[in-house]
Amino acid sequence: MRQVFISLISIVLLASTASADSFGKLKGQTFGSGSTAVVVTLHGDVSRGGPADYHYAFAKSIAAKNKGVTSIALLRPRYSDRAGQKSGGSNNGRRDHYTKRNNDLVAAALKDIKARYKARKLIVVGHSGGAAQTGAIIGRYPNLIDGAVLVSCPCHIANWRNAKGGSPWPSSQSPHRYLKKVSKSTAIVVINGSQDSNTRPAQAKAYVALAKKSGLNPSYVEIGGAGHGFNKMSRKIASTVGKMTR
């Protein structure tokens, strides 16, 4: 019994220990250790400014709750955290930046992660802009990502921008355009808050319907009372990720 208790303590300590890492030109924080699965979380645009590290706590919890899982919170191109880590590349003032160049930088980091940890599965959780980039990458780089969790996703960029009354983002790659290239073995879960006025539920449902027409089998989860923010949906997201790691 004492030995089991000591082992559990060791697992918790290992999962809670973070290390700053570089993956190609991108920076991030790594939690836990294991090759059962690697879970990478990408933050949103944080368009009001400031550090983009709200997903660190989520990444830490994933490592703590899932034995044998390495969890990485990645900083998207040119974003930084409050400790001063900053990824390379450009985010164009946090506008119209889901570009081919930036998506390639994220994909290169994911390839590095997959090779480094030799994980059985690579699961990517993207929130908002991070979901848009993930959605494009699963089509442009088939079989790189085994499971994609798209949270509050602007998955049809033209429609999203139009609904917000904003100008088009012509340089950004829209996920819906790459659906026919997504591997049918890639698990896709789309999660949206029922009260999200930024990326609206109707937009998420339209993407899911289009994915099904493309021969894919996505799941859709709508969280009652939730808006666009990540933290209020994190429990359901974590539960979804936990199932995908098994």
C-alpha positions as a Markdown table, in Angstrom:
| # | Residue | x | y | z |
|---|---|---|---|---|
| 1 | Met | 0.0 | 0.0 | 0.0 |
| 2 | Arg | 2.8 | 2.4 | 0.9 |
| 3 | Gln | 4.6 | 1.6 | -2.4 |
| 4 | Val | 1.4 | 2.3 | -4.4 |
| 5 | Phe | 1.0 | 5.6 | -2.5 |
| 6 | Ile | 4.6 | 6.7 | -3.3 |
| 7 | Ser | 4.1 | 5.8 | -6.9 |
| 8 | Leu | 1.0 | 7.9 | -7.1 |
| 9 | Ile | 2.8 | 10.9 | -5.6 |
| 10 | Ser | 5.6 | 10.4 | -8.1 |
| 11 | Ile | 3.1 | 10.5 | -11.0 |
| 12 | Val | 1.4 | 13.7 | -9.7 |
| 13 | Leu | 4.8 | 15.4 | -9.2 |
| 14 | Leu | 5.9 | 14.5 | -12.6 |
| 15 | Ala | 2.7 | 15.7 | -14.2 |
| 16 | Ser | 2.8 | 19.0 | -12.4 |
| 17 | Thr | 6.4 | 19.8 | -13.3 |
| 18 | Ala | 6.6 | 22.0 | -16.3 |
| 19 | Ser | 9.6 | 22.6 | -18.6 |
| 20 | Ala | 10.0 | 25.3 | -21.2 |
| 21 | Asp | 10.7 | 23.8 | -24.6 |
| 22 | Ser | 11.3 | 24.7 | -28.2 |
| 23 | Phe | 9.7 | 22.9 | -31.2 |
| 24 | Gly | 11.1 | 24.2 | -34.4 |
| 25 | Lys | 10.5 | 28.0 | -34.3 |
| 26 | Leu | 7.7 | 27.7 | -31.7 |
| 27 | Lys | 8.0 | 27.7 | -27.9 |
| 28 | Gly | 5.8 | 26.0 | -25.3 |
| 29 | Gln | 5.5 | 24.3 | -21.9 |
| 30 | Thr | 5.7 | 20.6 | -21.5 |
| 31 | Phe | 3.9 | 18.7 | -18.7 |
| 32 | Gly | 4.2 | 15.1 | -17.7 |
| 33 | Ser | 5.9 | 12.3 | -19.6 |
| 34 | Gly | 4.8 | 9.3 | -21.6 |
| 35 | Ser | 4.3 | 7.9 | -25.0 |
| 36 | Thr | 0.7 | 6.7 | -24.7 |
| 37 | Ala | -0.3 | 9.9 | -26.3 |
| 38 | Val | 0.9 | 13.5 | -26.8 |
| 39 | Val | -1.7 | 16.2 | -26.3 |
| 40 | Val | -0.9 | 19.6 | -27.8 |
| 41 | Thr | -3.1 | 22.6 | -27.0 |
| 42 | Leu | -3.1 | 25.7 | -29.1 |
| 43 | His | -4.6 | 29.0 | -27.7 |
| 44 | Gly | -6.8 | 31.5 | -29.4 |
| 45 | Asp | -6.0 | 34.9 | -30.8 |
| 46 | Val | -6.1 | 36.9 | -27.5 |
| 47 | Ser | -7.0 | 39.8 | -29.7 |
| 48 | Arg | -7.1 | 42.3 | -26.8 |
| 49 | Gly | -3.4 | 41.8 | -26.3 |
| 50 | Gly | -1.3 | 40.4 | -23.5 |
| 51 | Pro | 0.2 | 37.0 | -22.9 |
| 52 | Ala | -1.2 | 33.9 | -24.5 |
| 53 | Asp | -0.8 | 31.4 | -21.8 |
| 54 | Tyr | -4.3 | 30.7 | -20.5 |
| 55 | His | -4.0 | 27.2 | -21.8 |
| 56 | Tyr | -1.1 | 26.3 | -19.6 |
| 57 | Ala | -3.3 | 25.3 | -16.7 |
| 58 | Phe | -5.4 | 23.1 | -19.0 |
| 59 | Ala | -2.3 | 21.3 | -20.4 |
| 60 | Lys | -1.0 | 20.7 | -16.8 |
| 61 | Ser | -4.4 | 19.1 | -15.8 |
| 62 | Ile | -4.3 | 16.8 | -18.9 |
| 63 | Ala | -0.9 | 15.4 | -17.8 |
| 64 | Ala | -2.0 | 15.1 | -14.2 |
| 65 | Lys | -5.2 | 13.2 | -15.1 |
| 66 | Asn | -4.0 | 10.9 | -17.8 |
| 67 | Lys | -1.2 | 8.5 | -17.0 |
| 68 | Gly | 1.4 | 8.1 | -19.7 |
| 69 | Val | 0.4 | 11.2 | -21.5 |
| 70 | Thr | 2.8 | 14.1 | -22.4 |
| 71 | Ser | 0.9 | 17.4 | -22.5 |
| 72 | Ile | 2.2 | 20.4 | -24.3 |
| 73 | Ala | 0.9 | 24.0 | -24.4 |
| 74 | Leu | 2.2 | 25.5 | -27.6 |
| 75 | Leu | 2.6 | 29.2 | -28.3 |
| 76 | Arg | 1.4 | 30.0 | -31.8 |
| 77 | Pro | 3.6 | 32.1 | -34.1 |
| 78 | Arg | 4.8 | 35.4 | -32.5 |
| 79 | Tyr | 2.8 | 34.9 | -29.4 |
| 80 | Ser | 4.4 | 35.0 | -26.0 |
| 81 | Asp | 3.7 | 34.0 | -22.4 |
| 82 | Arg | 4.1 | 36.0 | -19.2 |
| 83 | Ala | 7.5 | 34.4 | -18.5 |
| 84 | Gly | 8.9 | 36.0 | -21.7 |
| 85 | Gln | 8.9 | 32.9 | -24.0 |
| 86 | Lys | 8.1 | 34.0 | -27.5 |
| 87 | Ser | 7.5 | 31.9 | -30.6 |
| 88 | Gly | 9.1 | 32.9 | -34.0 |
| 89 | Gly | 7.2 | 34.0 | -37.0 |
| 90 | Ser | 4.6 | 36.8 | -37.3 |
| 91 | Asn | 1.0 | 37.2 | -36.2 |
| 92 | Asn | 0.3 | 40.3 | -38.2 |
| 93 | Gly | -0.9 | 42.2 | -35.2 |
| 94 | Arg | -3.1 | 39.2 | -34.3 |
| 95 | Arg | -5.2 | 39.7 | -37.5 |
| 96 | Asp | -5.5 | 37.6 | -40.6 |
| 97 | His | -2.8 | 35.3 | -39.5 |
| 98 | Tyr | -4.0 | 31.7 | -40.1 |
| 99 | Thr | -1.7 | 31.9 | -43.1 |
| 100 | Lys | 0.1 | 29.1 | -45.0 |
| 101 | Arg | 3.4 | 30.2 | -43.5 |
| 102 | Asn | 2.0 | 30.2 | -39.9 |
| 103 | Asn | 0.2 | 26.9 | -40.4 |
| 104 | Asp | 3.4 | 25.4 | -41.8 |
| 105 | Leu | 5.2 | 26.6 | -38.7 |
| 106 | Val | 2.7 | 24.9 | -36.4 |
| 107 | Ala | 2.7 | 21.7 | -38.5 |
| 108 | Ala | 6.5 | 21.6 | -38.3 |
| 109 | Ala | 6.3 | 21.9 | -34.5 |
| 110 | Leu | 3.8 | 19.1 | -34.4 |
| 111 | Lys | 6.1 | 16.9 | -36.6 |
| 112 | Asp | 8.9 | 17.6 | -34.2 |
| 113 | Ile | 6.8 | 16.7 | -31.2 |
| 114 | Lys | 5.5 | 13.5 | -32.8 |
| 115 | Ala | 9.0 | 12.4 | -33.7 |
| 116 | Arg | 10.5 | 13.4 | -30.3 |
| 117 | Tyr | 8.0 | 11.6 | -28.1 |
| 118 | Lys | 7.2 | 8.6 | -30.5 |
| 119 | Ala | 3.7 | 8.7 | -29.2 |
| 120 | Arg | 1.1 | 6.2 | -30.2 |
| 121 | Lys | -1.3 | 9.1 | -30.8 |
| 122 | Leu | -1.0 | 12.9 | -31.4 |
| 123 | Ile | -4.0 | 14.8 | -30.3 |
| 124 | Val | -4.4 | 18.5 | -30.9 |
| 125 | Val | -6.8 | 20.8 | -29.0 |
| 126 | Gly | -7.3 | 24.1 | -30.8 |
| 127 | His | -9.3 | 27.0 | -29.3 |
| 128 | Ser | -10.6 | 29.7 | -31.6 |
| 129 | Gly | -7.7 | 30.8 | -33.9 |
| 130 | Gly | -5.8 | 27.7 | -32.7 |
| 131 | Ala | -8.8 | 25.6 | -33.9 |
| 132 | Ala | -8.8 | 27.3 | -37.3 |
| 133 | Gln | -5.1 | 26.5 | -37.7 |
| 134 | Thr | -5.6 | 22.9 | -36.6 |
| 135 | Gly | -8.6 | 22.5 | -39.0 |
| 136 | Ala | -6.5 | 23.6 | -41.9 |
| 137 | Ile | -3.5 | 21.4 | -40.9 |
| 138 | Ile | -5.5 | 18.2 | -40.7 |
| 139 | Gly | -6.3 | 18.7 | -44.3 |
| 140 | Arg | -3.0 | 19.9 | -45.5 |
| 141 | Tyr | -1.0 | 17.4 | -43.6 |
| 142 | Pro | -3.2 | 14.2 | -43.6 |
| 143 | Asn | -2.2 | 11.5 | -40.9 |
| 144 | Leu | -0.1 | 14.0 | -38.9 |
| 145 | Ile | -2.8 | 14.5 | -36.3 |
| 146 | Asp | -4.7 | 11.4 | -35.0 |
| 147 | Gly | -7.3 | 13.4 | -33.1 |
| 148 | Ala | -8.4 | 17.0 | -33.5 |
| 149 | Val | -10.6 | 18.8 | -30.9 |
| 150 | Leu | -11.8 | 22.1 | -32.5 |
| 151 | Val | -13.2 | 24.4 | -29.8 |
| 152 | Ser | -15.0 | 27.6 | -30.7 |
| 153 | Cys | -13.7 | 27.2 | -34.3 |
| 154 | Pro | -13.9 | 29.9 | -37.0 |
| 155 | Cys | -13.9 | 26.9 | -39.4 |
| 156 | His | -15.4 | 28.9 | -42.4 |
| 157 | Ile | -13.4 | 32.1 | -42.2 |
| 158 | Ala | -15.4 | 34.1 | -44.7 |
| 159 | Asn | -18.7 | 33.4 | -43.0 |
| 160 | Trp | -17.3 | 34.0 | -39.6 |
| 161 | Arg | -15.9 | 37.4 | -40.6 |
| 162 | Asn | -19.1 | 38.4 | -42.4 |
| 163 | Ala | -21.2 | 37.5 | -39.3 |
| 164 | Lys | -19.0 | 39.7 | -37.2 |
| 165 | Gly | -19.3 | 42.6 | -39.7 |
| 166 | Gly | -15.5 | 42.5 | -40.3 |
| 167 | Ser | -13.4 | 42.7 | -43.3 |
| 168 | Pro | -12.3 | 39.4 | -45.0 |
| 169 | Trp | -9.1 | 37.7 | -44.0 |
| 170 | Pro | -7.9 | 36.8 | -47.5 |
| 171 | Ser | -4.5 | 35.5 | -46.3 |
| 172 | Ser | -5.9 | 33.0 | -43.9 |
| 173 | Gln | -6.5 | 29.3 | -44.8 |
| 174 | Ser | -10.1 | 28.3 | -44.0 |
| 175 | Pro | -10.5 | 24.8 | -42.6 |
| 176 | His | -13.6 | 24.0 | -44.6 |
| 177 | Arg | -11.6 | 24.2 | -47.8 |
| 178 | Tyr | -9.4 | 21.3 | -46.8 |
| 179 | Leu | -12.0 | 18.8 | -45.6 |
| 180 | Lys | -11.8 | 16.6 | -48.6 |
| 181 | Lys | -8.1 | 16.0 | -47.9 |
| 182 | Val | -8.5 | 15.0 | -44.3 |
| 183 | Ser | -7.7 | 11.4 | -43.5 |
| 184 | Lys | -10.8 | 9.4 | -42.6 |
| 185 | Ser | -8.8 | 7.9 | -39.7 |
| 186 | Thr | -8.5 | 11.3 | -38.1 |
| 187 | Ala | -11.0 | 11.7 | -35.2 |
| 188 | Ile | -12.6 | 15.1 | -35.1 |
| 189 | Val | -14.6 | 16.6 | -32.3 |
| 190 | Val | -16.1 | 20.0 | -32.6 |
| 191 | Ile | -17.1 | 21.8 | -29.4 |
| 192 | Asn | -19.0 | 25.0 | -29.1 |
| 193 | Gly | -20.7 | 27.1 | -26.5 |
| 194 | Ser | -24.4 | 27.5 | -26.9 |
| 195 | Gln | -24.1 | 31.3 | -26.1 |
| 196 | Asp | -21.0 | 31.9 | -28.2 |
| 197 | Ser | -21.6 | 35.2 | -30.1 |
| 198 | Asn | -18.1 | 35.1 | -31.7 |
| 199 | Thr | -18.0 | 31.7 | -33.4 |
| 200 | Arg | -21.7 | 30.8 | -33.3 |
| 201 | Pro | -23.1 | 27.3 | -32.9 |
| 202 | Ala | -24.8 | 27.5 | -36.4 |
| 203 | Gln | -21.3 | 27.9 | -37.9 |
| 204 | Ala | -19.9 | 24.9 | -36.0 |
| 205 | Lys | -22.9 | 22.8 | -37.1 |
| 206 | Ala | -22.4 | 23.9 | -40.7 |
| 207 | Tyr | -18.8 | 22.8 | -40.6 |
| 208 | Val | -19.8 | 19.4 | -39.1 |
| 209 | Ala | -22.4 | 18.9 | -41.8 |
| 210 | Leu | -19.9 | 19.7 | -44.5 |
| 211 | Ala | -17.3 | 17.4 | -42.9 |
| 212 | Lys | -19.9 | 14.6 | -43.1 |
| 213 | Lys | -20.6 | 15.3 | -46.7 |
| 214 | Ser | -16.8 | 14.9 | -47.3 |
| 215 | Gly | -17.0 | 11.4 | -45.9 |
| 216 | Leu | -15.7 | 12.1 | -42.4 |
| 217 | Asn | -17.3 | 11.2 | -39.1 |
| 218 | Pro | -17.0 | 14.3 | -36.8 |
| 219 | Ser | -18.7 | 14.6 | -33.4 |
| 220 | Tyr | -20.4 | 17.8 | -32.3 |
| 221 | Val | -20.7 | 18.8 | -28.7 |
| 222 | Glu | -22.6 | 21.9 | -27.6 |
| 223 | Ile | -22.1 | 23.2 | -24.1 |
| 224 | Gly | -25.2 | 24.9 | -22.6 |
| 225 | Gly | -24.7 | 28.4 | -21.3 |
| 226 | Ala | -21.0 | 28.6 | -22.4 |
| 227 | Gly | -19.7 | 31.5 | -24.5 |
| 228 | His | -16.5 | 31.8 | -26.5 |
| 229 | Gly | -14.1 | 31.5 | -23.6 |
| 230 | Phe | -12.1 | 28.3 | -23.1 |
| 231 | Asn | -12.0 | 28.0 | -19.3 |
| 232 | Lys | -15.7 | 27.5 | -18.8 |
| 233 | Met | -15.6 | 24.6 | -21.3 |
| 234 | Ser | -12.4 | 23.1 | -20.1 |
| 235 | Arg | -13.9 | 20.3 | -18.1 |
| 236 | Lys | -15.8 | 18.9 | -21.1 |
| 237 | Ile | -12.8 | 19.4 | -23.3 |
| 238 | Ala | -10.6 | 17.5 | -20.8 |
| 239 | Ser | -13.1 | 14.6 | -20.7 |
| 240 | Thr | -13.2 | 14.4 | -24.5 |
| 241 | Val | -9.4 | 14.4 | -24.6 |
| 242 | Gly | -9.1 | 11.7 | -22.0 |
| 243 | Lys | -11.3 | 9.4 | -24.0 |
| 244 | Met | -9.2 | 10.1 | -27.1 |
| 245 | Thr | -5.9 | 9.2 | -25.4 |
| 246 | Arg | -7.1 | 5.6 | -24.6 |
